[in-house]
Amino acid sequence: MKVVRAETWLCRREASYFDRKRTVGAPMPWDVVVLRLTTDEGFSSTVGCLAARSGKVVEDYLHETILPVVLGRDVHDREAVWHEYWTVDRHLTFFPVYLPGPVDVALWELAALRAGLPLYKYLGGYRKRLPVYASGLFHDAAEDYVREGTFYRDRGIRAYKAHPGGPWQKDMEIHQALRDALGKDVTLFSDPVAEYTLDEAVRVGRHLEKLDYRWLEEPFRDFELSKYRRLCETLDIPVAATETTRGAHWGVAQAIALGGVDIVRADVSWKNGVTGTLKIAHLAEAFGINCEIHTTTMALMDVANLHVSCAVRNCEFFEYFVPEENFRFPMKEPLTISEDGFIEVPEGPGLGVEVDWDGIDRMCVSRRETVFSG
């Protein structure tokens, strides 16, 4: 079964979901490039490609660099295609970290569709559901975090991750306010996406230990491995990292080997698809480490995350990016969270969800198609 057609829809979304501190004054429209691969047997897979800041760049990368590798290929040759992308990347391409993961997801879904299985079963099912934590954006004040955490707690989601925006002293105030407001029966996480000094990270980490937070995530850039090693040696609270580490499982292996991480991060968008995420999860399992799957910021791709999470053992939570309405596109229906705060993996073939084609057509500013002619 070969890929014979690739189509893309560049969908313009003018909204920016991050403040000026995070966008650094540059425009940051939250564009999405929708990609559909179709096979010679009539199966199609539709996925989403993150295109924040410049959808045109992502569109051009896909058609000029990414798609020529996969057109005409058998969908079952995923491992060969995956390694070829690394060769292309190394030889003076260096494409964005969130490409070519979506292509890999599409290949896996096409194979699962042909087999008539939900993707997690095709991968090898381990479970059907996971507890959810609501993962919010950056806010201005502690009361904004409390309001958000309380809203999702009252919906039955008993876990919340804050992204405090710094400086570190203010982050500690936010951590305290959340614990005071939500009590001990809500699991809390902190992900400052920070550039702390080592001393600042130790101070914040010690405070989080007193407040019984589940983990401290990304207090430094992921390449600052010596700082991570010293932090892990100092703190009792688990330190989560590798969210943006380049090199898929090879990059994550360096952090594990140096003792610079207690929990690794991966996802199908930023870690080269289902193939890359599985490699990282299995690598971490061999070292007795959890691989907590990171949101792709697109609900459609987060469903692929969910399928992977339900096909491995060493993942404890599902990251639910909120407010969820901002990140649903291009999926038709919202993710369904149970009253007790769990999400269940879809049981339909492939990803098992519908795509919002009306929304895609409404937002599309550029459509391109390439047909295999070999």
Secondary structure in CASP SS format (residue, H / E / C, confidence):
PFRMAT SS
TARGET T0000
AUTHOR 0000-0000-0000
METHOD secondary structure of the structure
MODEL  1
M C 1.00
K E 1.00
V E 1.00
V E 1.00
R E 1.00
A E 1.00
E E 1.00
T E 1.00
W E 1.00
L E 1.00
C E 1.00
R C 1.00
R C 1.00
E C 1.00
A C 1.00
S C 1.00
Y C 1.00
F C 1.00
D C 1.00
R H 1.00
K H 1.00
R H 1.00
T H 1.00
V C 1.00
G C 1.00
A C 1.00
P C 1.00
M C 1.00
P C 1.00
W E 1.00
D E 1.00
V E 1.00
V E 1.00
V E 1.00
L E 1.00
R E 1.00
L E 1.00
T E 1.00
T E 1.00
D C 1.00
E C 1.00
G C 1.00
F C 1.00
S E 1.00
S E 1.00
T E 1.00
V E 1.00
G E 1.00
C E 1.00
L E 1.00
A E 1.00
A E 1.00
R C 1.00
S C 1.00
G H 1.00
K H 1.00
V H 1.00
V H 1.00
E H 1.00
D H 1.00
Y H 1.00
L H 1.00
H H 1.00
E H 1.00
T H 1.00
I H 1.00
L H 1.00
P H 1.00
V H 1.00
V H 1.00
L C 1.00
G C 1.00
R C 1.00
D E 1.00
V C 1.00
H C 1.00
D C 1.00
R H 1.00
E H 1.00
A H 1.00
V H 1.00
W H 1.00
H H 1.00
E H 1.00
Y H 1.00
W H 1.00
T H 1.00
V H 1.00
D H 1.00
R H 1.00
H C 1.00
L C 1.00
T C 1.00
F C 1.00
F C 1.00
P C 1.00
V C 1.00
Y C 1.00
L C 1.00
P C 1.00
G H 1.00
P H 1.00
V H 1.00
D H 1.00
V H 1.00
A H 1.00
L H 1.00
W H 1.00
E H 1.00
L H 1.00
A H 1.00
A H 1.00
L H 1.00
R H 1.00
A H 1.00
G C 1.00
L C 1.00
P E 1.00
L H 1.00
Y H 1.00
K H 1.00
Y H 1.00
L H 1.00
G C 1.00
G C 1.00
Y C 1.00
R C 1.00
K C 1.00
R E 1.00
L E 1.00
P E 1.00
V E 1.00
Y E 1.00
A E 1.00
S E 1.00
G C 1.00
L C 1.00
F C 1.00
H C 1.00
D C 1.00
A C 1.00
A H 1.00
E H 1.00
D H 1.00
Y H 1.00
V H 1.00
R H 1.00
E H 1.00
G H 1.00
T H 1.00
F H 1.00
Y H 1.00
R H 1.00
D H 1.00
R C 1.00
G C 1.00
I C 1.00
R C 1.00
A E 1.00
Y E 1.00
K E 1.00
A E 1.00
H C 1.00
P C 1.00
G C 1.00
G C 1.00
P C 1.00
W H 1.00
Q H 1.00
K H 1.00
D H 1.00
M H 1.00
E H 1.00
I H 1.00
H H 1.00
Q H 1.00
A H 1.00
L H 1.00
R H 1.00
D H 1.00
A H 1.00
L H 1.00
G C 1.00
K C 1.00
D C 1.00
V C 1.00
T E 1.00
L E 1.00
F E 1.00
S E 1.00
D C 1.00
P C 1.00
V C 1.00
A C 1.00
E C 1.00
Y C 1.00
T C 1.00
L H 1.00
D H 1.00
E H 1.00
A H 1.00
V H 1.00
R H 1.00
V H 1.00
G H 1.00
R H 1.00
H H 1.00
L H 1.00
E H 1.00
K H 1.00
L C 1.00
D C 1.00
Y C 1.00
R C 1.00
W C 1.00
L E 1.00
E E 1.00
E C 1.00
P C 1.00
F C 1.00
R C 1.00
D C 1.00
F C 1.00
E C 1.00
L H 1.00
S H 1.00
K H 1.00
Y H 1.00
R H 1.00
R H 1.00
L H 1.00
C H 1.00
E H 1.00
T H 1.00
L C 1.00
D C 1.00
I C 1.00
P C 1.00
V E 1.00
A E 1.00
A E 1.00
T C 1.00
E C 1.00
T C 1.00
T C 1.00
R C 1.00
G C 1.00
A H 1.00
H H 1.00
W H 1.00
G H 1.00
V H 1.00
A H 1.00
Q H 1.00
A H 1.00
I H 1.00
A H 1.00
L C 1.00
G C 1.00
G C 1.00
V C 1.00
D C 1.00
I E 1.00
V E 1.00
R E 1.00
A E 1.00
D C 1.00
V C 1.00
S C 1.00
W C 1.00
K C 1.00
N C 1.00
G H 1.00
V H 1.00
T H 1.00
G H 1.00
T H 1.00
L H 1.00
K H 1.00
I H 1.00
A H 1.00
H H 1.00
L H 1.00
A H 1.00
E H 1.00
A H 1.00
F C 1.00
G C 1.00
I C 1.00
N E 1.00
C E 1.00
E E 1.00
I E 1.00
H C 1.00
T C 1.00
T C 1.00
T C 1.00
M C 1.00
A H 1.00
L H 1.00
M H 1.00
D H 1.00
V H 1.00
A H 1.00
N H 1.00
L H 1.00
H H 1.00
V H 1.00
S H 1.00
C C 1.00
A C 1.00
V C 1.00
R C 1.00
N C 1.00
C C 1.00
E C 1.00
F C 1.00
F E 1.00
E E 1.00
Y E 1.00
F E 1.00
V C 1.00
P C 1.00
E H 1.00
E H 1.00
N H 1.00
F H 1.00
R C 1.00
F C 1.00
P C 1.00
M E 1.00
K C 1.00
E C 1.00
P C 1.00
L C 1.00
T C 1.00
I E 1.00
S C 1.00
E C 1.00
D C 1.00
G C 1.00
F E 1.00
I E 1.00
E E 1.00
V C 1.00
P C 1.00
E C 1.00
G C 1.00
P C 1.00
G E 1.00
L C 1.00
G C 1.00
V C 1.00
E C 1.00
V E 1.00
D C 1.00
W H 1.00
D H 1.00
G H 1.00
I H 1.00
D H 1.00
R H 1.00
M H 1.00
C E 1.00
V E 1.00
S E 1.00
R E 1.00
R E 1.00
E E 1.00
T E 1.00
V E 1.00
F C 1.00
S C 1.00
G C 1.00
END
